[in-house]
Amino acid sequence: MAADESRPRFTLYYVPPSYYSQKVLMALYEKGELFTERLVNLGKGEGTAKWYMEINPAGQVPVLGDRGKLIPESEDIIEYIDREIPHEPILVPSPDTDLGKNVEKFRKLIKQTPVEILTHGLWYNPEMSPGGMASPRDKAGWDEYFIQQEAKLTRMAEEQGHLKEAYLKKAADVKARSELVRDTSRIQAAIETIHPVLDEVEEQLTRAKQGAEGETWLLGRGFTAADINLAVLLKRLTKLGLFSIYCSQNKRQSLWHYWERVQKRLPFLKITELENNYSKSLQK
């Protein structure tokens, strides 16, 4: 049977507030590519449901579907999208070029930031956030959540034999996370590790605009996968109430102006709207 040409080629399994989902969403929007949205409803436990674990045994979002092929991991998905949709903008230039080498350098630099430690750590310890943030649960609520999740995943490991190892790995991850969030010294260390990353970003942003005419981004005139990583990182730092310790009109000024501009970019506005609408739906 011939493929339905009227339907979008790609299907994205994602969660709107997910840091990694937002990177892929932004890449698709930058490319102007239509796609079928498949929301993985974490509130209903779909992230660890049998149907989703069979799609991605890691139980993580996002996953990109393309005509029967499934691609996990946000960085791999962005590279795949860029190869399969070769028109402008080119998000991941050839590594044989100077631009490609620099894009890869800054993608790796930003990828090494401990976003998960910061996110889960500050959800559990919102008092550590300089700018303040709202947590979906108090500490007692998180403790109960971790206990219930670990028990649920251990039970499912026995019920779904062919996915046993995947469920046990998820249970171990939950246990490790419950221990991590209580280690405030590790969370504080994670907050500090962002400074040298943003120092390097600031230097590059300043170089990029020197002698350039018109609008420039992290590596020059083009908006690349490195910019996607940076934009979504800054978005997360803002959500966690951390942005003010890293950047202001008087501190890392090039980054400050970059953040002001990137928030007005249409793909960024779209991912923000998706996240806001998702949050509102959970409150109903």
C-alpha positions, 0 to 999 in steps of 0.5 A: 500500500502506498504511503499517505502523502497527505500526512506528515512524514515525521511523528514526534513523541514528546513532552512539551516541558522536556528540555530534550523535547524542546531542542527537537521541536525547535529544530523542526520549527526552524526547518519549517517541517510539519510533523504529527505530534504524539504527546507522551502524557507523563501525568498518566504514566505513559512515559513508562507504559508498555507501548512507549517502552517498546518504542524506546526502552529507555523510557525517555523523550523525545523519539522521532518516527520516520516511516517505521524508523525510530530515532531516540536521543535529541542530538541524534534526532537533530542531525537526522532531521538536518540530513533528511531535510537538506534545505536551509537553514543548515543546522549541522554544517559539515564537520569538514568546514570551520563552521561545522567544527565550531558548531560541534564544539559548542554543541558538546560544550552546552550538552555537558551542562548538568541540566538534569541535576539542576532540574531535579535538584531544584524541584526538590530544593526550591529554596536553593534557587536564587530567583525562586521557582515553583515545584510541583511537589513539596519534599514529602510529596517527592519522597512518596513519588520516588517510593511509588515509582520505584515500586511500580517499575519493579512490579512492571519488570516482573509483569512485562518479561520481555522488558524486564531489564528496561524496567529495572534500569528505570527503577534504578534510575529513580532510586539514584535520582532520589538520592541525588536530590538530597545531596545539596553539595552536588546540586550547588556544584552543578550550579557553579559548573555553568559559569565556565560554559557561559564564559566561553559562550560570551567570548564567542558571541562577542567575537561573532559580532565584531566587524559583522554587519546585521544580526549574528548568532552564536557562530555568525549569521546562521542559526545552527544546532549550537544556537538551539542548544544554547537557547533551550539551556537559557530557557531552562536556567530561567525557568529554574530561577538561575538566569540572574546569577549568570547574566544581566545587562552588566554581566555577560552583556553579549549573552544578555542581548542574545537572550533578548533576541532569541526569545523573539524568534518564532520557533522559540515562541512556539515551544514556549506556547506549547509548554504553557498550554501543557502546564495549563492543561495539567491544572484543569 
